[in-house]
Amino acid sequence: MSDWALDALAERVRDRKQSFGDMSSDDGHEALEVVFEDQPQARRKSSIVKTNMRPSPKRNNTACIVHLGLEGKDDETMTEPSEEGVSMEKPADKLTGSPPNHGEHTQSRLLTKKQLSDMAFGIRELSKRLGRVKLMLKVKNIFVLTKLTDATLCAKAAELTKWLLDQKEAQYTVYVQDKLQDLKSFDVESILEGDESKQSRLKYWDEALCKRMPHKFDIVLALGGDGTVLFASLLFQRIVPPVLSFAMGSLGFLTKFDFARYQAILPRAFNDGITVSLRLRFEGTIMRSIRREGHSDEDHVQRRLDEELVGAEADDHHTHKPESAYHILNEIVLDRGPSGTMVALDVYGDEECFTTIAADGLIVATPTGSTAYNLAAGGSLCHPDNPVILLTAIAAHTLNFRPIILPDTMVLRIGVPYDARSSAYTSFDGKYRTELKPGDYVTISASRFPYPSVLPLNKRSEDWIESISRSLDWNSRAKQKPYTEEKKKDGEGKEEK
């Protein structure tokens, strides 16, 4: 844990009148030394996507706090932490009686058991606050997203666009997909008629603009179903603007608002603020095996993936190279593809080999994706606030491979062994389907760019329970009738009271 985070937690403890500086002599005597070690790099250097694969162009300032909070510069330097509120602080490698540690620098602090408990409580409170953030937006540029193949949705998008452009006091600039201008159902001419200023305030976006300038948009208005929301996640592979989604699809796990009330919903959201749920996304990186010079096909098959990832060759950075990386909201799937046989997959977590699975495939799902393919394959439902990774097999060829839930701090690597009989295929939220040949693997970790989903102001976590009950009939059954006791009669035939 970084020093600035520790200082923030210490300040929270002081606010609750449990200051670190007010320790009695007895507390100081009973203080425990807590060592905060730098976490080892769980990902091989060759698994880390180079900066030229994830360009970070210089951007203008933005009024959206989500952009400011999520887009930290990689070369940003932290200021030295303050010692206020800390009873004692010293490097852990200078402890009396312990050998000097010439490795990475660690920090140790003297904390009482009470302070340690308060720190753990503070972390949970901080996590709860970050899970639900209220943002006050200064909306200027609005991104409208809909399903092009549905004429009804395109007409609704035109209605929404016209209404936004008619708000003369706000002077919104509305961005719609470039392909909409050629569709009759969108009818650009009727949108622009009556006001010449609309011509300059109606602009068009394409996928290249979303990748190049995601900070330009203050909010995304999505019209459609959950697939439209997933498309928004794929469009914005780094920063994602807050997404306010109108329910116009089939299920509606991610669509929270009624389009019939948009004229009341949007002014309130723009003026009174929005509540944002930061949904966990995964970053998946395809790693390609590098064929060794002079090795024959037989030599290539003799290579061992476990040795290269967690064994003696783990420090060799020339065994694999990154090909592409994607940030996903639902799941990463590895399956057998067109092959008629099962696929063999090696699963690694951090620096440990978990297992080798023979199955039709493997699903690595986010909590948001727990209600999608993961559910169909027998995986568990998971509340989206849980910071976890769900691992579920597709038709595993064993009776005892059960779905497993892992912490999101873990880095997974799932690969095809060199001696596998066939290749595997991987996909990211159902897109970018790619073949994985023997020796290739996928690195999966928590993305540092979450998905900010806008929630109704008067609803919190109960909204998720309502959605699975409405869409999946979760635990829906007839209520069990109570027992009815027969009334007894006395000796004269009268009922007892």
C-alpha positions as CSV (number, residue, x, y, z in Angstrom):
1,M,0.0,0.0,0.0
2,S,1.4,3.4,-0.9
3,D,2.3,6.0,1.8
4,W,-0.2,8.5,0.6
5,A,-3.0,5.9,1.1
6,L,-1.8,5.2,4.6
7,D,-1.7,8.9,5.5
8,A,-5.3,9.2,4.2
9,L,-6.4,6.3,6.3
10,A,-4.6,7.8,9.3
11,E,-6.5,11.1,8.8
12,R,-9.8,9.2,8.7
13,V,-8.9,7.6,12.0
14,R,-8.1,11.0,13.5
15,D,-11.5,12.3,12.3
16,R,-13.1,9.6,14.3
17,K,-11.2,10.8,17.4
18,Q,-8.9,7.8,17.5
19,S,-5.7,9.7,16.6
20,F,-2.5,7.8,16.2
21,G,-0.7,10.7,18.0
22,D,-2.8,10.3,21.2
23,M,-1.5,6.9,22.2
24,S,-0.9,6.3,25.8
25,S,2.4,4.9,27.0
26,D,0.8,1.4,27.4
27,D,-0.5,1.6,23.8
28,G,3.0,2.5,22.6
29,H,4.4,-0.4,24.6
30,E,1.9,-2.8,23.0
31,A,2.3,-1.5,19.5
32,L,2.8,-4.0,16.8
33,E,5.2,-3.4,14.0
34,V,3.3,-3.7,10.7
35,V,5.5,-4.1,7.6
36,F,4.2,-2.9,4.3
37,E,6.2,-4.6,1.6
38,D,6.3,-3.6,-2.0
39,Q,4.3,-6.3,-3.8
40,P,6.3,-8.3,-6.3
41,Q,5.5,-8.0,-9.9
42,A,3.2,-10.9,-10.6
43,R,3.3,-10.4,-14.4
44,R,6.3,-11.3,-16.5
45,K,8.0,-8.3,-18.1
46,S,7.2,-9.7,-21.5
47,S,3.5,-9.8,-20.5
48,I,3.3,-6.1,-19.8
49,V,2.0,-4.2,-22.9
50,K,4.5,-1.7,-24.0
51,T,3.5,2.0,-24.1
52,N,3.6,2.1,-27.8
53,M,0.7,-0.4,-27.9
54,R,-1.4,1.8,-25.6
55,P,-0.7,5.3,-26.8
56,S,-1.4,8.1,-24.3
57,P,-1.8,11.3,-26.4
58,K,-1.5,14.7,-24.8
59,R,-5.0,15.8,-24.0
60,N,-6.8,19.0,-23.1
61,N,-8.3,19.7,-19.7
62,T,-11.7,18.2,-19.1
63,A,-14.5,19.1,-16.7
64,C,-15.4,15.5,-16.0
65,I,-13.9,14.3,-12.7
66,V,-13.9,10.7,-13.9
67,H,-11.4,11.6,-16.6
68,L,-9.2,13.4,-14.0
69,G,-9.4,10.6,-11.6
70,L,-8.8,7.7,-13.9
71,E,-6.3,9.0,-16.4
72,G,-3.1,9.2,-14.3
73,K,0.2,9.7,-16.1
74,D,2.5,6.7,-16.0
75,D,5.5,8.9,-15.2
76,E,3.7,10.8,-12.4
77,T,5.8,11.1,-9.3
78,M,4.4,10.9,-5.8
79,T,5.2,13.5,-3.2
80,E,6.9,12.5,0.0
81,P,4.3,11.4,2.6
82,S,3.8,13.4,5.8
83,E,4.7,11.8,9.1
84,E,1.7,13.4,10.9
85,G,-0.4,10.9,12.7
86,V,2.2,8.2,12.6
87,S,3.7,7.1,15.9
88,M,7.0,5.7,14.4
89,E,8.3,5.0,11.0
90,K,11.5,3.3,9.8
91,P,12.7,1.2,6.9
92,A,12.0,-2.5,7.6
93,D,15.4,-3.5,6.4
94,K,17.0,-1.6,9.3
95,L,15.4,-3.5,12.1
96,T,17.6,-4.5,15.0
97,G,18.6,-8.1,14.8
98,S,17.5,-8.6,11.2
99,P,19.9,-8.9,8.3
100,P,20.0,-6.0,5.9
101,N,17.7,-6.2,3.0
102,H,19.2,-4.8,-0.2
103,G,16.1,-5.5,-2.2
104,E,13.1,-3.2,-2.8
105,H,12.4,-0.6,-0.1
106,T,9.7,-1.4,2.4
107,Q,8.0,0.6,5.1
108,S,7.1,-0.4,8.7
109,R,5.0,1.4,11.2
110,L,4.1,0.8,14.9
111,L,0.4,0.4,15.2
112,T,-1.6,-0.8,18.2
113,K,-4.2,-3.6,17.7
114,K,-6.9,-1.0,17.9
115,Q,-5.2,1.1,15.2
116,L,-4.7,-1.9,13.0
117,S,-8.4,-2.7,13.3
118,D,-9.3,0.9,12.6
119,M,-7.1,0.9,9.5
120,A,-8.9,-2.2,8.2
121,F,-12.2,-0.6,8.9
122,G,-11.1,2.6,7.1
123,I,-10.1,0.6,4.0
124,R,-13.6,-1.0,3.8
125,E,-15.3,2.4,4.3
126,L,-13.1,4.0,1.6
127,S,-13.9,1.1,-0.8
128,K,-17.6,1.6,-0.2
129,R,-17.4,5.3,-0.9
130,L,-15.4,4.8,-4.1
131,G,-17.9,2.2,-5.2
132,R,-20.7,4.8,-5.4
133,V,-19.4,8.2,-6.5
134,K,-21.7,11.2,-7.0
135,L,-20.4,13.5,-9.8
136,M,-21.4,17.1,-10.5
137,L,-21.0,17.4,-14.3
138,K,-20.5,20.4,-16.5
139,V,-22.0,18.9,-19.6
140,K,-21.0,20.4,-22.9
141,N,-20.2,17.5,-25.3
142,I,-22.7,14.6,-25.4
143,F,-22.0,11.3,-27.0
144,V,-25.1,9.5,-28.3
145,L,-24.9,5.7,-29.0
146,T,-27.5,3.4,-30.4
147,K,-28.0,0.3,-32.5
148,L,-27.7,1.0,-36.2
149,T,-29.6,-2.1,-37.3
150,D,-32.8,-1.1,-35.4
151,A,-34.8,1.5,-37.3
152,T,-36.9,2.2,-34.2
153,L,-33.9,2.9,-32.0
154,C,-32.4,5.2,-34.7
155,A,-35.6,7.2,-34.8
156,K,-35.5,7.5,-31.0
157,A,-31.9,8.6,-31.2
158,A,-33.0,11.3,-33.7
159,E,-35.7,12.5,-31.3
160,L,-33.2,12.7,-28.5
161,T,-30.6,14.5,-30.6
162,K,-33.2,17.1,-31.7
163,W,-34.3,17.7,-28.2
164,L,-30.7,18.2,-27.0
165,L,-29.9,20.7,-29.8
166,D,-33.1,22.6,-29.0
167,Q,-31.8,23.4,-25.5
168,K,-30.6,26.9,-26.6
169,E,-29.5,28.0,-23.2
170,A,-27.3,25.0,-22.7
171,Q,-25.8,25.0,-26.2
172,Y,-25.0,21.3,-26.1
173,T,-22.7,19.8,-28.8
174,V,-24.1,16.4,-29.7
175,Y,-21.9,13.7,-31.3
176,V,-23.7,10.8,-33.1
177,Q,-22.2,8.0,-35.1
178,D,-21.1,8.9,-38.6
179,K,-23.1,6.1,-40.2
180,L,-26.4,7.6,-38.9
181,Q,-26.3,10.5,-41.3
182,D,-27.0,8.2,-44.2
183,L,-30.0,6.5,-42.6
184,K,-33.5,7.6,-43.4
185,S,-34.7,6.6,-40.0
186,F,-32.4,9.2,-38.4
187,D,-33.5,12.0,-40.8
188,V,-30.7,14.6,-40.3
189,E,-32.5,17.3,-42.2
190,S,-35.5,17.4,-39.8
191,I,-33.1,17.6,-36.9
192,L,-31.3,20.6,-38.3
193,E,-34.2,22.6,-39.5
194,G,-35.3,25.8,-37.7
195,D,-31.9,26.9,-36.2
196,E,-28.7,27.5,-38.1
197,S,-26.6,27.0,-35.0
198,K,-27.5,23.3,-34.9
199,Q,-25.3,22.7,-38.0
200,S,-22.2,23.5,-36.0
201,R,-23.3,21.7,-32.8
202,L,-24.2,18.4,-34.5
203,K,-21.0,16.4,-35.0
204,Y,-20.1,12.8,-35.9
205,W,-17.9,10.3,-34.2
206,D,-16.2,7.2,-35.4
207,E,-14.1,4.5,-33.6
208,A,-10.9,6.3,-34.3
209,L,-12.1,9.5,-32.5
210,C,-13.1,7.4,-29.5
211,K,-9.6,6.0,-29.3
212,R,-7.9,9.2,-29.9
213,M,-9.9,11.7,-27.8
214,P,-12.0,9.9,-25.2
215,H,-11.7,12.8,-22.8
216,K,-13.6,15.0,-25.3
217,F,-17.0,13.6,-24.2
218,D,-18.6,14.5,-20.9
219,I,-21.3,11.8,-20.9
220,V,-22.5,8.9,-23.1
221,L,-26.2,8.4,-23.7
222,A,-26.8,4.8,-24.8
223,L,-30.1,3.8,-26.4
224,G,-30.5,0.0,-26.6
225,G,-29.9,-3.1,-24.5
226,D,-26.9,-4.6,-22.7
227,G,-25.2,-5.2,-26.0
228,T,-25.1,-1.4,-26.7
229,V,-23.5,-0.9,-23.3
230,L,-20.9,-3.5,-24.0
231,F,-20.2,-1.7,-27.4
232,A,-19.6,1.5,-25.4
233,S,-17.0,-0.4,-23.3
234,L,-15.2,-1.7,-26.5
235,L,-15.2,1.8,-28.1
236,F,-13.5,3.4,-25.1
237,Q,-10.6,1.1,-24.4
238,R,-9.0,3.5,-21.9
239,I,-11.0,6.3,-20.3
240,V,-14.7,5.7,-20.4
241,P,-17.0,8.7,-19.9
242,P,-20.0,8.2,-17.6
243,V,-22.6,6.1,-19.4
244,L,-26.3,6.8,-18.9
245,S,-28.2,4.0,-20.6
246,F,-31.9,3.9,-21.5
247,A,-33.6,0.5,-21.4
248,M,-34.7,-0.3,-24.9
249,G,-33.5,-3.9,-25.2
250,S,-34.4,-7.3,-24.0
251,L,-32.9,-8.0,-20.5
252,G,-31.6,-4.8,-19.1
253,F,-29.0,-5.6,-16.5
254,L,-27.0,-2.6,-17.5
255,T,-29.7,-0.2,-18.7
256,K,-31.2,1.7,-15.8
257,F,-33.4,4.5,-17.2
258,D,-36.8,4.8,-19.0
259,F,-36.5,6.6,-22.3
260,A,-40.1,7.8,-22.0
261,R,-38.9,10.1,-19.2
262,Y,-35.7,11.4,-20.8
263,Q,-36.9,15.0,-20.8
264,A,-37.1,14.9,-17.0
265,I,-34.2,12.6,-16.4
266,L,-31.5,14.4,-18.3
267,P,-31.9,18.0,-16.9
268,R,-31.9,16.5,-13.4
269,A,-28.7,14.5,-14.1
270,F,-26.9,17.5,-15.7
271,N,-27.9,20.0,-13.0
272,D,-28.2,17.9,-9.7
273,G,-25.4,15.4,-10.4
274,I,-25.2,11.7,-11.1
275,T,-24.4,8.6,-9.1
276,V,-21.8,6.5,-10.7
277,S,-21.0,2.8,-10.1
278,L,-17.4,2.0,-11.1
279,R,-17.7,-1.4,-12.7
280,L,-14.5,-3.5,-12.8
281,R,-13.1,-4.2,-16.2
282,F,-10.4,-6.7,-17.2
283,E,-7.4,-6.1,-19.3
284,G,-6.6,-9.1,-21.5
285,T,-3.2,-9.3,-23.4
286,I,-2.5,-11.9,-26.1
287,M,1.0,-13.3,-25.7
288,R,2.6,-15.0,-28.7
289,S,5.3,-17.7,-28.3
290,I,8.6,-16.7,-30.0
291,R,10.0,-19.6,-32.0
292,R,13.6,-20.2,-31.1
293,E,16.2,-19.8,-33.8
294,G,17.3,-23.1,-35.3
295,H,14.6,-25.2,-33.5
296,S,12.7,-27.8,-35.4
297,D,9.0,-28.6,-35.0
298,E,10.0,-31.4,-32.7
299,D,12.1,-29.1,-30.5
300,H,9.3,-26.6,-30.4
301,V,6.8,-29.2,-29.1
302,Q,9.3,-30.2,-26.4
303,R,9.2,-26.8,-24.8
304,R,7.3,-26.5,-21.5
305,L,4.9,-23.6,-20.9
306,D,5.0,-24.0,-17.1
307,E,8.8,-23.6,-17.1
308,E,8.6,-20.5,-19.2
309,L,5.9,-18.9,-17.0
310,V,6.6,-19.9,-13.4
311,G,9.6,-22.2,-13.6
312,A,13.3,-21.8,-14.3
313,E,12.8,-19.8,-17.5
314,A,10.3,-17.3,-16.0
315,D,12.9,-14.5,-16.1
316,D,13.6,-15.1,-19.8
317,H,11.9,-12.2,-21.5
318,H,12.5,-13.6,-25.0
319,T,10.0,-16.6,-24.9
320,H,6.9,-14.5,-25.6
321,K,5.9,-11.2,-27.0
322,P,2.6,-9.2,-26.6
323,E,0.4,-8.9,-29.7
324,S,-2.7,-7.0,-28.6
325,A,-4.5,-5.9,-25.5
326,Y,-8.2,-5.2,-24.8
327,H,-10.2,-3.9,-21.9
328,I,-13.5,-5.8,-21.4
329,L,-16.6,-5.4,-19.2
330,N,-18.2,-8.9,-19.4
331,E,-15.8,-11.8,-20.0
332,I,-12.8,-13.3,-21.8
333,V,-13.5,-16.7,-23.3
334,L,-11.0,-19.3,-24.4
335,D,-12.7,-22.2,-26.3
336,R,-12.0,-25.0,-28.7
337,G,-13.2,-23.0,-31.7
338,P,-14.1,-25.1,-34.8
339,S,-12.3,-28.1,-33.5
340,G,-14.4,-31.1,-32.7
341,T,-12.2,-32.1,-29.8
342,M,-11.7,-30.7,-26.3
343,V,-9.1,-28.1,-25.7
344,A,-6.3,-28.3,-23.2
345,L,-5.6,-25.1,-21.2
346,D,-3.0,-24.4,-18.5
347,V,-4.1,-22.0,-15.8
348,Y,-1.6,-19.9,-13.8
349,G,-2.3,-17.4,-11.0
350,D,0.5,-15.0,-10.1
351,E,3.5,-17.2,-9.7
352,E,1.7,-20.5,-9.3
353,C,0.4,-23.2,-11.6
354,F,-3.2,-23.9,-10.8
355,T,-4.3,-26.7,-13.0
356,T,-4.6,-28.0,-16.5
357,I,-8.2,-28.3,-17.7
358,A,-9.6,-30.4,-20.5
359,A,-12.9,-28.9,-21.6
360,D,-14.8,-27.1,-24.4
361,G,-13.4,-23.9,-23.0
362,L,-12.9,-21.5,-20.0
363,I,-14.7,-18.3,-19.1
364,V,-13.0,-15.6,-17.1
365,A,-15.8,-13.2,-16.1
366,T,-16.1,-9.9,-14.3
367,P,-18.8,-9.5,-11.6
368,T,-20.8,-7.6,-14.3
369,G,-20.4,-10.5,-16.6
370,S,-21.6,-13.0,-14.0
371,T,-25.1,-12.8,-15.4
372,A,-24.0,-13.5,-19.0
373,Y,-22.1,-16.5,-20.5
374,N,-20.8,-17.3,-17.0
375,L,-24.3,-17.9,-15.8
376,A,-25.2,-20.1,-18.8
377,A,-22.1,-22.3,-18.1
378,G,-23.1,-22.8,-14.4
379,G,-21.1,-20.0,-12.8
380,S,-22.2,-18.1,-9.8
381,L,-24.2,-14.8,-9.8
382,C,-22.0,-12.1,-8.3
383,H,-22.9,-8.6,-7.2
384,P,-21.0,-6.0,-9.4
385,D,-19.5,-4.3,-6.3
386,N,-17.4,-7.4,-5.5
387,P,-13.7,-7.0,-6.6
388,V,-13.3,-10.6,-7.9
389,I,-12.5,-12.8,-10.9
390,L,-14.9,-15.6,-11.8
391,L,-13.4,-18.7,-13.4
392,T,-15.9,-21.1,-15.0
393,A,-15.3,-24.1,-17.2
394,I,-17.4,-24.9,-20.3
395,A,-18.3,-28.6,-20.3
396,A,-15.3,-29.7,-18.3
397,H,-14.3,-33.4,-18.8
398,T,-14.2,-34.0,-15.0
399,L,-16.9,-34.3,-12.4
400,N,-15.1,-32.1,-9.8
401,F,-14.1,-29.0,-11.6
402,R,-16.3,-26.4,-9.9
403,P,-16.5,-22.7,-10.7
404,I,-14.1,-20.7,-8.6
405,I,-14.0,-17.1,-7.5
406,L,-10.6,-15.4,-7.2
407,P,-9.5,-11.9,-6.0
408,D,-9.1,-9.2,-8.6
409,T,-5.5,-8.6,-7.3
410,M,-4.4,-11.8,-9.0
411,V,-2.9,-11.9,-12.4
412,L,-4.1,-14.9,-14.4
413,R,-2.3,-16.5,-17.4
414,I,-4.2,-19.1,-19.4
415,G,-2.3,-20.8,-22.2
416,V,-2.2,-23.6,-24.7
417,P,0.5,-26.2,-23.8
418,Y,3.2,-26.8,-26.5
419,D,2.2,-30.4,-26.7
420,A,-1.6,-29.7,-27.1
421,R,-3.4,-31.6,-29.8
422,S,-5.2,-28.5,-31.2
423,S,-5.3,-24.7,-31.0
424,A,-7.7,-22.7,-28.9
425,Y,-9.6,-19.5,-29.7
426,T,-10.1,-16.5,-27.5
427,S,-12.6,-13.6,-27.6
428,F,-13.1,-10.4,-25.7
429,D,-16.7,-9.5,-24.9
430,G,-17.6,-11.6,-27.9
431,K,-15.3,-9.6,-30.3
432,Y,-11.8,-9.8,-31.6
433,R,-11.9,-13.6,-32.0
434,T,-8.3,-14.8,-32.3
435,E,-6.6,-18.2,-32.6
436,L,-4.1,-19.2,-29.9
437,K,-1.6,-21.7,-31.1
438,P,0.4,-24.1,-28.8
439,G,2.7,-22.0,-26.7
440,D,0.5,-18.9,-26.8
441,Y,-1.3,-17.6,-23.7
442,V,-3.6,-14.7,-22.5
443,T,-2.7,-12.6,-19.5
444,I,-5.8,-11.3,-17.6
445,S,-5.7,-8.7,-14.8
446,A,-7.9,-6.0,-13.4
447,S,-7.9,-2.9,-15.7
448,R,-7.1,0.5,-14.2
449,F,-9.8,2.0,-16.3
450,P,-13.2,1.0,-14.8
451,Y,-16.6,1.4,-16.5
452,P,-18.6,4.3,-14.9
453,S,-22.2,3.2,-15.1
454,V,-24.7,5.9,-14.1
455,L,-27.4,4.9,-11.6
456,P,-30.7,6.5,-10.6
457,L,-30.1,8.8,-7.7
458,N,-32.7,7.1,-5.5
459,K,-31.4,3.6,-6.1
460,R,-28.3,1.8,-4.8
461,S,-27.3,-1.8,-4.5
462,E,-30.9,-3.1,-4.4
463,D,-31.1,-2.2,-8.1
464,W,-29.0,-5.2,-9.0
465,I,-31.2,-7.6,-7.0
466,E,-34.3,-6.1,-8.7
467,S,-32.7,-6.6,-12.1
468,I,-31.9,-10.3,-11.6
469,S,-35.4,-10.9,-10.1
470,R,-37.0,-9.1,-13.1
471,S,-34.9,-10.6,-15.9
472,L,-34.1,-14.0,-14.6
473,D,-37.0,-14.7,-12.2
474,W,-34.3,-15.3,-9.5
475,N,-35.7,-17.5,-6.8
476,S,-39.2,-17.0,-8.0
477,R,-41.7,-19.6,-6.6
478,A,-45.1,-19.8,-5.1
479,K,-45.1,-18.9,-1.4
480,Q,-45.5,-21.9,0.9
481,K,-48.8,-22.0,2.8
482,P,-48.8,-22.0,6.6
483,Y,-50.2,-24.8,8.7
484,T,-53.8,-24.5,9.9
485,E,-54.6,-26.4,13.1
486,E,-58.0,-28.0,13.5
487,K,-60.0,-26.6,16.3
488,K,-60.7,-29.0,19.1
489,K,-64.2,-29.5,20.7
490,D,-65.0,-30.0,24.4
491,G,-67.1,-32.9,25.8
492,E,-70.4,-31.0,25.2
493,G,-69.6,-30.5,21.5
494,K,-68.7,-26.9,21.9
495,E,-65.5,-25.5,20.3
496,E,-62.8,-24.5,22.8
497,K,-61.9,-20.8,22.8
